[in-house]
Amino acid sequence: MSETDGKLPVSVFLITKDCGRWLDRVLEPLADFAEIVVLDSGSRDDTLVIAEQYGASIHHQEFRGFGAQKQAALELCSQPWALNLDGDEVIDETLCAAIARLVRQDDPAVVGARVRIRDWFIGVPASKAARPIRRVRLFRRERGRFLARETVHESVQLDTDGGRVLDLPGWIEHFGVESVALRVEKINRYSTYRAEQDLARGKGPSALKLLTVFPLRFLKSYLLRRAILSGRRGLIQSVANAYYAFLIEAKKFERIEERRLGMHRPANKR
């Protein structure tokens, strides 16, 4: 394993658009990482100015869906390890230290690591007693890729080939849904992406799911994932999660009806 100027041989890669409100907090903990790659798709705020201040390698590409965009960012990385963050996600000290230990040990049997992600909402993080979302975010660069067909809810496809994927302590703190307005905006945008993705894969609308998805998704979030422990914020988030799932089914039905009736649909913009 080689390190650049004593830094960790990790490329941190981010896709961005108008992330200036969070980006300083995102990049500040990354000083010990050898490379920061930013692939921007048309920011109009101070995203690029902040990225430059932290020595990031900045690139530009029109948004092509989250899977394709992250794969393009990954291909710009040069270090043996890759860490994927969004422009509104901050790693805490515990996770940063755990990443450093794993990379420095460089166990050849370890190909990646899952991390816990926690939403902040109306100024407060979700309860740590709730069931966290875990995602593979750190991996050996040559063993991972993103699929272009995953226009939303993309995840790294990891070639484990008998290798191990570890669970790391610490958290990624997610600030991109910190207000009701941001949550609603993302629900509307992401549900459109997801509906189109499902239809492209032959997953059409279901009358039964349209009826049942809202209550089932609410109960899953509020009780099974223990959002109830986050008080009224957890209640609001659970309703939002259920509404998101409902909108996916509603938009699939809408799209099928538009095609049947020959209705014009305006192009989507990220």
N, C-alpha and C positions, 0 to 999 in steps of 0.2 A: 504494500500500500504506500502511495506517495502523497505527501501533503504539500500545498502551495503556500510558502511563507508561514508555515506553522498552522495553517488553517485546515479545517476538516475537508476532505476530498468529496464534497457534496455540492451538487448543483441544485439550488432552489429555483424552481420555475413556477411562474405565475402568468395567467392570462388576465388582462385587465381591460376595463373601460370605465372611466370616471370613478376610480377607487380612492381619490385623494383624501376623502374624509377619514379613511382608515389606514392608508398605506404607510404613513410614518410609524405607526404602532406595529404594523406587520413586519417592516424591514429592520426595525431597531434591534430585535433579538438575534438577527442573522449575521452579526459581525464576524463570527468565527467560521462561517461557511465560505468555501473557496470561490463560489460563483453564484450570482443571482441573475437569472434570465427572466426578462419581462417581455411578453408578447402582447402588444396593445392593439386594440381594434377600434381606434378613433376617439380616445379620451379628449374631452374638451375642458376638463378641470386641470388641477395641478398634479395629476398622477405622474406624468413623465418628468416633471421638475423634481418631485420627491424621489423618484427612482434614480435619477441622475445623481442626486446628493449622496446616495448610498452605493454608488459605483456599479449599478446594475447594467447589464448588457441589454440594451433596449432594441426591440424589433417590432415591426408593424405588419399586420395582416388583417384583411377584412374578415369579419366573423363568419365562420363556416359551420357553426355547431360546436358544442362543447367538446365532444370527442375529438373531432378533427383539429380543433384549436389547441387542445392540450397535447395531442400527438406532435403537432408542429413545434410547440414550445419544447417538448421533450427532445426532439431531434436537434435543437440548438444547444443542448447541454453537452458538456465535455468531461465532467468528473465521473468517477466510477459509481458513485451513489447519486440518486436523484430524490429530492423531496418536493412533493407537490403541495402548494398552498394556493388558496384563492386570495384575491386582493382585499378580502375583508376578514382574514383569519390570522390569529396571533398565537404563536406557540408560547407556552409558559416555561418557567425556568426548569421545572422538573422534566418536562419533555425534552427541552433543549439538552440538558445534561445526559438524559438517557440516549438520545441520538448520538451524542459525542462518544459515549462509552461503546455503543454498538459498532459504530464505524471504526473506531480505533482498534477494537478487538479484531475486527475483520474476519470473523469466523466464516470460512468458506461454505459451511452448511446453512448459513442464514442468507436468504435471498430478499427478505423484505420484512416490514413491520407494520402492524396495525396501530392506529392511534384513536383515542377517544375525542369526539367533537361535541362541544357544548354551546348551545345558542344563548346569546344575551338578548333579552327582550325588555323593553322599557327600563333600561338602566340596570338590570339585575340578571345574573346568570341563572340558568336552570339549576335545579337542585342536583347536587352530586349523588344523591340517593336514587335519582331516577335512572332508568336503564339507558346507558349511553349508546349513541351510534358509534360504531368502530369502522374505520376504513383503512385500507392499505394506502399509505401516503409516502412512506420511505421504502425504496427498493434499489436493487442493483440496476443501474441504468440500462444495461444491455438485456436485462431479463423482463422488462416491462414495456407495454404499449397500450395505447388507447385506440378504440375503434371509431372510425368516422361515422358509422351508422348510429352511434349513441349520441344523438344531438342534445340530450339532457340526461341528467343522472348518470353521467359517465363514470367509469371506474377503471383503474388500471388492470389490464389483463396480464397476470404474472406467470411467467414460465418457471414453475417451482422445480420441476425435474428432480423430485426427491428432496429438495431443499426445504428448510423450515421458514415459517412466517411467525414472527414473535409479536406479542402484545406489549407495548411500551407503557410505562407509567406517565402521568402528566396529561395535559389537555391541549387541544386546539380550541381556542376561544373564538367563536363565530359571531361577528357583529353585524352581518349584512341583513339581519331581520330584526333590528333593534327597535323598530317602531311599527305600529299598526299599519301606517301608510306604506312602508317598505315591504311589509309582509304581504299586503294585498297586491301591491304592484308585482312582486315576484310570483305570487300565486297565479295571477292572470297570465303573465308572460310564460312561465314554465309549464303551465297546464296546456298552453297552445303547442309548445315544443313537444311535450309528451304525447298529446293526442295525435299529432302528425307522425311522430315516431312509431306509435302503435299501429296506425293505419298503414304505414309503409311496410310494416312487418305482417300485415294481414290480420291484425287484431282489431276487429270492428267493434262497434258499440253493442252493449248488452242491456236489454230492458231490465233484467233482473238485477244486474250490477248497478244500474242507474238508481234503482229503488233501494238497494241495501248498502251500497258502498259508504254512504255518509255515516250512518249509525255504527257500522262495523269499524270503520277507520277511526271514528271518534273514540270508541271503547278501547281499541288497541292502543291509541296514543295516551288516553287519559288514565286508563287502569293498568293495562299490561306493561306499558313503558313507564308507568308511574309519574306521568306529568301532573297528576293530582297533588304530588308533593311540592309543586312549585306554585301552589295557591291559584289566585285568579289569573296570573300569567300563564300557568299551565293549562287552565281551562280555555283561555283565548287561543293559545297555540294549538290545542287539540281540536277545537272547532275549525281553526284555519287549515289544519292538516286534512280534516274530513272534507272541508269545502274544496280543497285542492283536488282530492281524489274524485269528488263529484263532478268538478268542472272538466276533468279529463274525459269522463264518459259523456258529459253533455256536449263537449266540443267535437268528439268523434261523431256523435249523432248529427250535430249541426253540419259537419263537413260532408257526411254522406248525403244529407238532404240537399245541401248546396249543389253537389254534383248532379243529383237526380233532377233538380229543378233548373240546372244550368245557370245558377247564380254566380256572379263575379265575386271573388274574394281578394281583398288587397293583400299585397306582400307583407310578410312579417318583418319587423325590425327589432334587433336586439335592444 
